[in-house]
């Protein structure tokens, strides 16, 4: 394996790790109310 192959592997692994962190942060049970709130606010009549 050349160093370019290792660089692609490292970059791909970093992207997977960042995506996993974003998904984990977004779907935390504590954030559920904050995430769902705009959906219900949109349905409220003014």
Secondary structure as GFF3:
##gff-version 3
##sequence-region A 1 46
A	DSSP	alpha_helix	3	26	.	.	.	ID=ss1
A	DSSP	three_ten_helix	29	31	.	.	.	ID=ss2
A	DSSP	alpha_helix	32	43	.	.	.	ID=ss3
###
